[in-house]
Amino acid sequence: MNVPESYFRSEEREGFCVEEIMKRYWACTMDIVQHIDRICKKYGLTYYADWGTLLGAVRHNGYIPWDDDIDLALKRKDYQKLVSVLPEELPKEYLINTCFSNPEHKEFFTGITDGSVLNLSKEYLARHHQCPFVAIIDIFPLDYLPRNEQEAAIVKELFILIWETVTKIQHGEPQEKIEKSVVEVETYLKVSIDRSKPLISQLWRYASLLAMSYTEEDGDYLTQWCSYVNRHEKFKLKKEWYEEAIYLPFEYMQMPVPNGYDEILKLMYGESYMIPVREKSGHDYPAFKDQLELLRNKVKELKELEK
């Protein structure tokens, strides 16, 4: 997108200084969203701002000043279609990470980056808003909860079993404990997991297949399963809240939000969600912190060579 240079000036928002480099990083993430918007319109898919991006759209008409990432969500059917067409529709330098496409992927959701490494070339900077850092956005599936309470409880316990197995692997617990959990997953889901390949992506694939086995006819609520496991009944989203997308201003573009955004935000952040409260992000701020350290080291190396 063509963004006026004036947009990139540092400014204070809600008592927080948003620096120029963050504005440039924001612009890169919004470029990715523009690609998602184009692809969704081409295939008749509906996507929504989610989490902090939804809150930012409603409360700030843009980013939460102390936030730096973009979260989107789609209902499972649209999500699976989007994931399937992304490789052919996104620019070739983009990377798509899902548990279905990348055996090393360690998340239930999808991550999209506009590159793979820090890039200081003139060509890259010219088309990347003079930002050398790789930008990323996350895309989450919205799944239907079974209407039958007994069935819903069984699905939840199975998902928890998978989720706890993944957690054991991530925390580096003893191999015998991990193996016991993997065997339990195989037994209850009647599947076979290949020990010679990365386990986490296989586990998330089975969790996805479990979640996507229910459609709109089967339930009255949507959820994001990892959040549902953590928040229990507090993360049941009425499906009528997602009947359509409404576009709201977001920085210099328009962002789709679910028609029931008020109820969703109350559930996520509480009744007083319109009052800004600076909370710690779920990841290090800025998102390009590691890349920034790498850049500093490169500059240091160049200075050493000049001596």
MORAMO-V758909 format. One record per residue. N is the residue number from 1. RES is the residue in one letter. SS is DSSP state (a for helix, b for strand, c for the rest). PSI is psi as a letter, one per 20 degrees, with the letter a starting at -180 (* if undefined). NEAR is the number of other ideal C-beta (glycine too) atoms within 10 Angstrom. Layout:
N/RES/SS/PSI/NEAR + N/RES/SS/PSI/NEAR
//
This chain:
1/M/c/q/10 + 2/N/c/o/4 + 3/V/c/p/17 + 4/P/c/q/8 + 5/E/a/h/8 + 6/S/a/h/6 + 7/Y/a/h/15 + 8/F/a/j/19 + 9/R/c/q/11 + 10/S/c/q/11 + 11/E/b/q/13 + 12/E/b/p/9 + 13/R/b/p/14 + 14/E/c/k/13 + 15/G/c/j/9 + 16/F/b/p/13 + 17/C/b/o/11 + 18/V/b/o/20 + 19/E/c/r/13 + 20/E/a/g/14 + 21/I/a/h/18 + 22/M/a/h/22 + 23/K/a/h/19 + 24/R/a/h/20 + 25/Y/a/g/25 + 26/W/a/g/25 + 27/A/a/h/21 + 28/C/a/g/22 + 29/T/a/h/21 + 30/M/a/h/23 + 31/D/a/g/19 + 32/I/a/g/21 + 33/V/a/h/21 + 34/Q/a/h/11 + 35/H/a/g/17 + 36/I/a/g/21 + 37/D/a/g/19 + 38/R/a/g/12 + 39/I/a/g/18 + 40/C/a/g/21 + 41/K/a/h/11 + 42/K/a/h/10 + 43/Y/a/j/13 + 44/G/c/k/8 + 45/L/c/q/18 + 46/T/c/p/16 + 47/Y/c/q/22 + 48/Y/b/q/26 + 49/A/b/q/25 + 50/D/c/q/23 + 51/W/a/c/22 + 52/G/a/h/22 + 53/T/a/h/26 + 54/L/a/g/25 + 55/L/a/g/24 + 56/G/a/g/22 + 57/A/a/g/25 + 58/V/a/g/19 + 59/R/a/h/17 + 60/H/a/i/17 + 61/N/c/k/12 + 62/G/c/b/21 + 63/Y/c/q/24 + 64/I/c/p/20 + 65/P/c/h/19 + 66/W/c/j/20 + 67/D/c/r/25 + 68/D/c/j/23 + 69/D/c/r/21 + 70/I/b/p/26 + 71/D/b/p/20 + 72/L/b/r/27 + 73/A/b/q/25 + 74/L/b/q/24 + 75/K/b/q/20 + 76/R/a/g/19 + 77/K/a/g/15 + 78/D/a/h/18 + 79/Y/a/g/24 + 80/Q/a/h/15 + 81/K/a/g/16 + 82/L/a/g/22 + 83/V/a/h/20 + 84/S/a/h/14 + 85/V/a/i/14 + 86/L/a/g/19 + 87/P/a/h/12 + 88/E/a/i/7 + 89/E/a/h/17 + 90/L/c/q/18 + 91/P/c/q/11 + 92/K/c/h/5 + 93/E/c/i/12 + 94/Y/c/q/16 + 95/L/b/p/16 + 96/I/b/p/19 + 97/N/b/o/19 + 98/T/c/r/24 + 99/C/c/i/24 + 100/F/c/h/17 + 101/S/c/h/15 + 102/N/c/o/16 + 103/P/c/i/14 + 104/E/c/i/10 + 105/H/c/p/20 + 106/K/c/j/17 + 107/E/c/q/17 + 108/F/c/h/23 + 109/F/c/a/22 + 110/T/b/p/24 + 111/G/b/p/16 + 112/I/b/p/24 + 113/T/b/q/16 + 114/D/c/k/24 + 115/G/c/a/18 + 116/S/c/h/10 + 117/V/c/q/9 + 118/L/c/p/16 + 119/N/c/p/17 + 120/L/c/j/10 + 121/S/c/q/9 + 122/K/a/h/6 + 123/E/a/g/8 + 124/Y/a/g/16 + 125/L/a/h/14 + 126/A/a/h/9 + 127/R/a/j/11 + 128/H/c/k/21 + 129/H/c/k/21 + 130/Q/c/k/15 + 131/C/c/p/23 + 132/P/c/i/22 + 133/F/c/q/24 + 134/V/c/p/20 + 135/A/c/q/25 + 136/I/b/q/21 + 137/I/b/q/22 + 138/D/b/q/18 + 139/I/b/p/23 + 140/F/b/q/21 + 141/P/b/q/25 + 142/L/b/o/22 + 143/D/b/q/25 + 144/Y/b/p/23 + 145/L/b/p/24 + 146/P/c/p/18 + 147/R/c/h/13 + 148/N/c/o/13 + 149/E/a/h/9 + 150/Q/a/g/8 + 151/E/a/g/14 + 152/A/a/h/19 + 153/A/a/h/11 + 154/I/a/g/13 + 155/V/a/g/19 + 156/K/a/g/17 + 157/E/a/h/11 + 158/L/a/g/18 + 159/F/a/g/20 + 160/I/a/g/13 + 161/L/a/g/18 + 162/I/a/g/27 + 163/W/a/g/18 + 164/E/a/h/13 + 165/T/a/g/25 + 166/V/a/g/23 + 167/T/a/g/12 + 168/K/a/g/19 + 169/I/a/g/18 + 170/Q/a/h/10 + 171/H/c/i/9 + 172/G/c/k/8 + 173/E/c/r/13 + 174/P/c/q/9 + 175/Q/a/h/10 + 176/E/a/h/8 + 177/K/a/g/13 + 178/I/a/g/17 + 179/E/a/h/14 + 180/K/a/g/12 + 181/S/a/g/21 + 182/V/a/g/19 + 183/V/a/h/12 + 184/E/a/g/15 + 185/V/a/g/21 + 186/E/a/g/13 + 187/T/a/g/10 + 188/Y/a/h/13 + 189/L/a/i/17 + 190/K/c/l/6 + 191/V/c/r/14 + 192/S/c/p/8 + 193/I/c/p/16 + 194/D/c/o/9 + 195/R/c/i/9 + 196/S/c/i/4 + 197/K/c/q/10 + 198/P/c/p/15 + 199/L/a/h/21 + 200/I/a/g/20 + 201/S/a/h/20 + 202/Q/a/g/20 + 203/L/a/g/25 + 204/W/a/h/22 + 205/R/a/g/19 + 206/Y/a/h/18 + 207/A/a/h/24 + 208/S/a/g/23 + 209/L/a/h/12 + 210/L/a/g/17 + 211/A/a/h/22 + 212/M/c/j/15 + 213/S/c/i/13 + 214/Y/c/p/19 + 215/T/c/a/12 + 216/E/a/h/12 + 217/E/a/i/7 + 218/D/a/i/14 + 219/G/c/r/19 + 220/D/c/i/13 + 221/Y/b/q/18 + 222/L/b/r/25 + 223/T/b/r/21 + 224/Q/c/o/21 + 225/W/a/h/25 + 226/C/a/h/18 + 227/S/a/h/15 + 228/Y/a/h/23 + 229/V/a/h/17 + 230/N/a/h/11 + 231/R/a/i/14 + 232/H/a/c/10 + 233/E/a/i/7 + 234/K/a/i/10 + 235/F/a/l/19 + 236/K/c/o/16 + 237/L/b/o/23 + 238/K/b/p/14 + 239/K/a/h/16 + 240/E/a/i/13 + 241/W/a/i/18 + 242/Y/a/k/20 + 243/E/c/h/11 + 244/E/c/r/12 + 245/A/b/p/17 + 246/I/b/p/14 + 247/Y/b/p/13 + 248/L/b/q/17 + 249/P/b/p/12 + 250/F/b/o/22 + 251/E/c/d/19 + 252/Y/c/j/14 + 253/M/b/a/16 + 254/Q/b/p/13 + 255/M/b/p/26 + 256/P/b/p/20 + 257/V/b/q/23 + 258/P/b/q/25 + 259/N/c/h/15 + 260/G/c/k/18 + 261/Y/a/h/20 + 262/D/a/g/14 + 263/E/a/h/14 + 264/I/a/g/24 + 265/L/a/h/20 + 266/K/a/g/12 + 267/L/a/g/18 + 268/M/a/g/18 + 269/Y/a/i/18 + 270/G/c/r/10 + 271/E/c/h/9 + 272/S/c/k/8 + 273/Y/c/h/18 + 274/M/c/i/11 + 275/I/c/o/9 + 276/P/c/p/16 + 277/V/c/p/9 + 278/R/c/o/12 + 279/E/c/q/11 + 280/K/c/p/8 + 281/S/c/r/15 + 282/G/c/i/10 + 283/H/c/r/10 + 284/D/c/q/11 + 285/Y/c/p/13 + 286/P/c/r/18 + 287/A/c/h/20 + 288/F/c/k/23 + 289/K/a/g/13 + 290/D/a/h/12 + 291/Q/a/h/17 + 292/L/a/g/15 + 293/E/a/h/10 + 294/L/a/g/15 + 295/L/a/g/15 + 296/R/a/g/10 + 297/N/a/h/10 + 298/K/a/g/13 + 299/V/a/g/11 + 300/K/a/g/10 + 301/E/a/g/10 + 302/L/a/h/9 + 303/K/a/h/9 + 304/E/a/h/8 + 305/L/a/h/7 + 306/E/a/i/6 + 307/K/c/*/4
//
